[in-house]
Amino acid sequence: MDATSEDLTDERDTVVTSGPCARWPPENRAIIRQIMDRAGDKWSALVIAALNDGPLRYTDLLRRIPGISQRMLTLTLRQLHRDGLITRTAYAEVPPRVEYDLTPLGATLHDIVVSLIDWAGLHHDEISQNRARFDSSTK
């Protein structure tokens, strides 16, 4: 998601006095929300987790991230590269080779992302049961 002038001006930002964004200046809150969108995106989180062991080629990433389409992987890699969380290195070989790797900034996000993935793995049964109970009570 690219920042637009609308993204950067939010009247609600001027009245935030408590909560998770209160300590940040109003002019920074829109970009903070955009960064949270990126870091919290499931595909971004899975790409960051997959790159922890070192550089990977595009096809290796496709194999390591179940369910991601080629289009979503391409978009996610582009966005992570734009944000400076990964590097993209193209080698002048035949056939061409491109590798993706975490930047030092991206590496700082890795442990957070893996913690979230692990939390989801530990609690998936309970959440599935809660969803089934909720869905059956709303029919």
Backbone hydrogen bonds, N-H to C=O, Kabsch-Sander energy under -0.5 kcal/mol:
donor,donor_aa,acceptor,acceptor_aa,energy
8,L,4,T,-1.5
9,T,5,S,-0.8
9,T,6,E,-0.6
10,D,8,L,-0.6
13,D,10,D,-1.9
14,T,11,E,-1.2
15,V,12,R,-1.3
16,V,13,D,-0.8
17,T,15,V,-0.6
22,A,19,G,-1.1
24,W,21,C,-1.6
28,N,25,P,-2.1
29,R,25,P,-0.8
29,R,26,P,-0.8
30,A,26,P,-0.5
32,I,28,N,-2.0
33,R,29,R,-2.2
34,Q,30,A,-2.0
35,I,31,I,-2.5
36,M,32,I,-2.4
37,D,33,R,-2.2
38,R,34,Q,-2.0
39,A,35,I,-3.1
40,G,36,M,-2.5
41,D,37,D,-0.6
41,D,38,R,-0.9
45,A,41,D,-2.6
46,L,42,K,-2.2
47,V,43,W,-2.4
48,I,44,S,-2.7
49,A,45,A,-2.3
50,A,46,L,-2.3
51,L,47,V,-1.8
52,N,49,A,-1.1
53,D,50,A,-0.6
54,G,51,L,-1.6
56,L,100,Y,-2.5
58,Y,98,V,-0.6
61,L,57,R,-2.1
62,L,58,Y,-2.3
63,R,59,T,-1.8
64,R,60,D,-1.8
65,I,61,L,-1.3
68,I,65,I,-1.5
73,L,69,S,-2.5
74,T,70,Q,-2.5
75,L,71,R,-2.5
76,T,72,M,-2.8
77,L,73,L,-2.8
78,R,74,T,-2.2
79,Q,75,L,-2.3
80,L,76,T,-2.7
81,H,77,L,-2.3
82,R,78,R,-2.4
83,D,79,Q,-2.1
84,G,81,H,-1.2
85,L,80,L,-2.6
86,I,80,L,-1.0
87,T,101,D,-3.0
89,T,99,E,-2.9
90,A,88,R,-0.6
91,Y,89,T,-0.5
91,Y,97,R,-3.6
93,E,91,Y,-2.1
97,R,91,Y,-1.2
99,E,89,T,-2.6
100,Y,56,L,-2.9
101,D,87,T,-1.5
102,L,51,L,-0.5
103,T,85,L,-2.0
107,A,103,T,-2.5
108,T,104,P,-1.2
109,L,105,L,-0.6
109,L,106,G,-0.9
110,H,106,G,-0.8
111,D,107,A,-0.7
113,V,109,L,-2.3
114,V,110,H,-2.8
115,S,111,D,-2.1
116,L,112,I,-1.9
117,I,113,V,-2.4
118,D,114,V,-2.9
119,W,115,S,-2.4
120,A,116,L,-2.3
121,G,117,I,-2.2
122,L,118,D,-2.6
123,H,119,W,-1.9
124,H,120,A,-0.7
127,I,123,H,-2.5
128,S,124,H,-2.5
129,Q,125,D,-2.5
130,N,126,E,-2.4
131,R,127,I,-2.5
132,A,128,S,-2.4
133,R,129,Q,-2.6
134,F,130,N,-2.6
135,D,131,R,-3.2
136,S,132,A,-2.3
137,S,133,R,-1.4
138,T,134,F,-1.1
139,K,136,S,-0.5
